[in-house]
Amino acid sequence: MLAKLTKVVMSVGLVAVLLSAAACGSTGTTTATGPKTVAVTDSDNGKDVELNQGDTLEVTLAGNPTTGYIWEQVDPDTAVLRQAGQTEFKPDSSAIGSPGQFYLRFDAAGPGKTTLQMQYSRSFEPDTPPAQTFSLSVTVNQLVQGY
């Protein structure tokens, strides 16, 4: 009798879970799974990236600050994408003047579309065109909390 009652209770519980999941799916809402980090590099130049609000975009670009060049964002749209922290540089070797990678992180601040534009230039040569440019078309989706 106890075994039969346990089976009935478990069956009712399973049906309730399945109905709940089906109801959530039919409303068009998505359950937040937590923020994620999307990593892009030089090879992603010109591509499209889709993020959810709260995600992090990590951009890694080659460079060498000992030449006076640094990567900087041009015309930021901080309502959609906001730089998080300072630009970091990690050299490829311990040799003085070694090239390496610049790391920039951006938070998906709010829903919308923007173009992340970066330029590799020398701040002391403002009238000289940048040596390189990098851009991404970024879409940030509003995160909808499920129930």
C-alpha positions in Angstrom: 0.0 0.0 0.0 2.8 2.4 0.9 4.6 1.6 -2.4 1.5 2.4 -4.4 0.9 5.6 -2.5 4.5 6.7 -3.1 4.1 6.0 -6.8 1.0 8.1 -7.0 2.6 11.0 -5.1 5.7 10.9 -7.3 3.5 10.8 -10.5 1.4 13.8 -9.3 4.7 15.7 -8.5 6.1 14.9 -12.0 2.9 16.0 -13.7 3.0 19.3 -11.7 6.6 20.0 -12.7 5.9 19.3 -16.3 2.8 21.5 -16.3 4.7 24.3 -14.6 7.5 24.1 -17.2 5.0 24.1 -20.1 3.2 27.1 -18.6 6.5 29.0 -18.3 7.4 28.2 -21.9 4.1 29.3 -23.3 4.4 32.8 -21.8 7.6 33.7 -23.8 9.6 34.4 -20.7 13.1 33.1 -20.2 14.7 32.2 -16.9 17.9 34.0 -16.1 20.8 31.6 -16.0 23.3 34.1 -14.7 25.6 36.5 -16.5 28.1 35.1 -19.0 31.3 36.4 -20.5 31.6 36.6 -24.3 35.2 36.8 -25.5 36.2 38.3 -28.8 39.6 38.9 -30.5 41.1 40.7 -33.5 39.6 38.0 -35.7 36.1 39.1 -34.7 36.5 42.6 -36.2 33.3 43.7 -38.0 31.1 40.9 -36.6 27.9 40.9 -34.6 27.7 40.0 -31.0 24.5 39.4 -28.9 24.5 39.8 -25.2 22.0 39.8 -22.4 21.8 42.6 -19.9 24.3 41.9 -17.2 26.7 39.9 -19.4 30.4 40.9 -19.9 32.1 41.4 -23.2 35.9 40.7 -23.1 37.9 42.2 -26.0 41.4 41.0 -26.5 43.5 42.9 -29.1 47.2 42.7 -30.0 49.4 45.7 -29.4 52.5 47.1 -27.9 52.2 50.1 -25.5 56.0 50.7 -25.6 55.5 52.1 -29.1 53.1 54.7 -27.6 50.1 53.0 -29.1 47.1 52.0 -27.0 43.6 50.7 -27.7 40.9 53.2 -26.8 37.1 53.2 -27.2 35.7 55.8 -29.6 32.3 57.5 -28.9 31.0 55.0 -26.3 27.3 54.5 -25.8 27.4 53.9 -22.1 23.6 53.3 -21.8 24.1 50.0 -23.7 27.8 49.0 -23.2 30.0 50.4 -20.4 33.7 49.7 -19.9 34.4 47.8 -16.7 37.6 48.8 -15.1 40.9 49.8 -16.8 42.5 48.4 -19.9 45.0 45.7 -19.0 48.1 44.7 -21.0 49.9 41.4 -20.8 53.2 41.1 -22.7 53.9 37.9 -24.8 57.3 37.6 -23.1 59.4 39.1 -20.3 61.6 40.9 -22.8 61.6 44.7 -22.6 59.4 46.2 -25.3 57.6 42.9 -26.0 54.3 43.1 -27.8 51.3 41.4 -26.2 47.6 41.6 -25.7 45.3 44.4 -24.5 42.3 43.2 -22.5 39.2 45.4 -22.2 36.0 44.4 -20.5 32.6 45.9 -21.0 29.3 45.4 -19.1 26.1 45.0 -21.0 24.4 47.9 -19.2 21.1 48.2 -20.8 19.0 46.9 -23.8 19.7 48.3 -27.2 22.1 48.3 -30.2 25.4 50.0 -30.5 28.7 49.8 -32.3 31.7 49.2 -30.2 34.5 51.2 -31.9 38.1 50.9 -30.9 41.2 52.7 -32.3 44.9 51.8 -31.9 46.6 55.2 -31.8 49.0 57.5 -30.0 47.4 60.0 -27.7 50.3 62.5 -28.4 49.5 62.4 -32.2 45.9 63.5 -32.3 45.9 64.6 -35.9 47.3 61.2 -37.1 44.8 58.5 -38.2 44.8 55.4 -36.0 47.2 52.6 -37.0 44.3 50.1 -36.6 40.6 50.1 -35.9 38.3 47.4 -34.4 34.5 47.4 -34.3 31.7 45.1 -33.3 28.0 45.5 -33.7 26.6 44.8 -30.3 23.0 44.0 -29.4 22.1 43.8 -25.7 18.8 42.0 -24.9 16.7 42.9 -21.9 16.9 40.1 -19.4 13.4 38.8 -18.5 13.1 37.0 -15.2 11.2 33.8 -15.4 9.0 32.4 -12.7 
